[in-house]
Amino acid sequence: MPRRSSRPRLLPDDVELGEGWIRHDGAGCPVALDARPAILFTSGTRFALGTRSADEWEAFEEGSCWEWRGREASGFDILAYWPG
C-alpha cells in the first residue's frame, strides 16, 4: 500500500482555468479592496463570487493571500480570481 503524503498537493501554476478566470501572479491584490471576486486557491478550494471582499484575503491570518511571489508555496495562495 502506498504511503500518503501529509502535505497537500497544490495545483500547478499552469492549471487550466475556466472562462472568465484571471491567473494571478502573486504580486499583490489586482482588484479594488472592496471588490468581492471569486477566488481559486492553490489548494483547489474555491470561494464563490460575492463571498468575501478582496481586503479580507489581504489581511488573512498568516499574511496576504494575494502576495505570495518569492516565498514558499501555501494552499492559501490565490492562484486565480474571477472579477464577475
N, C-alpha and C positions, 0 to 999 in steps of 0.2 A: 504494500500500500504506500503510495507516495506521501511524503510529508507536506503539510500545508505551511505556507509561509505566514508568519504572523503580521507581516507588512502588507497593507492593502495594495492591490495593483492599481496604479494610476493610469488614466487614459493617456495615450501618446499625443504629443503636440500636434500631429497631423491627422487626428481622428476626423472622420467625415462629419461635417455639420449639416444640419437641415437648412432649408431655405429661410433666409431672414436672420440667421445667426451670424454674428461677427466674432472672428477669432480675436482673443485678447493676447497682447504681448507681454503683460506683466509690468508695464511701465507706469502704472498709476490709473486712477479712475478716468475712463474716457467719456463719461456721461455726467450730466448735472447731478449734484449730490442729492437732490430731492426727487430725481427720476426713480422709477420702480421697474427696472428691466428684469427680464427672465435671466436666470444665471445657470451656467453649467460649470460645475467644479471638476477638477482633475480626478476626483474620486468617482465621477459619473453621476453624482447627485445633481438634480435639477430643482430650481425654485421657479415657480410659475411667475409670469408677468404680473406685476402689481403686489407681490407678496411682501417684499421689503424694499426700503429705499437703498440707493447706492451708498449713502452715508453709513448705513448700518454695517455694510461689508467693509467700509473704510476703517471703522473703529471696532473691529472684531477683537475677540479675546486676546489672541496672540499677535495682533498687528493687522495691517491691511490685507484683505484677501485679494485686492486689486494689485498691490505692489509686491511682486514675487520675483521679478527678474534678478538673477545673480545670487539667489540664496537656494538652500536645499529645498527640493520639491515637497509640497504638502498636499494632502487631499482637499484642503480648503482654498487652494489657489484657484482663481477664476480663470477658466480656460476659454470660455466664450460667453457672450451675452446677446440678448435679443431685445432691442430697444422698444419694440412693439409698434 
